[in-house]
Amino acid sequence: MSHIVTVQDAVTAFADFMEPTDAELDAIEQEMPVILADVDLLDAQIITLDRVPTELDNRRIRRARNRALAARIALANRTAAAMLPGGAA
């Protein structure tokens, strides 16, 4: 008879000391517009998986792709501005 033994990492994976730090939560908060834009893009692409995309579908995907790109640019600009010494002029 073999005994079932739990793996220690699986048992303690959600211990209190493993919560995200405030810095990690702030980073997620800053990246949230990019995450949401990517989700919208994926939604637009998923809609067209089982059919031929119509002109409306193509337009929806193109707009979602542009919003995702704009969100990434805005995040990159915020990150670059934060790294400048003395702030942005």
Protein Blocks (a to p, Z undefined) as FASTA:
>chain_A
ZZddddfklmmmmgfklpccfklmmmmmmmmmmmmmmmmmmmmmmmmmmpccdfklmmmm
mmmmmmmmmmmmmmmmmmmmmmpghiaZZ
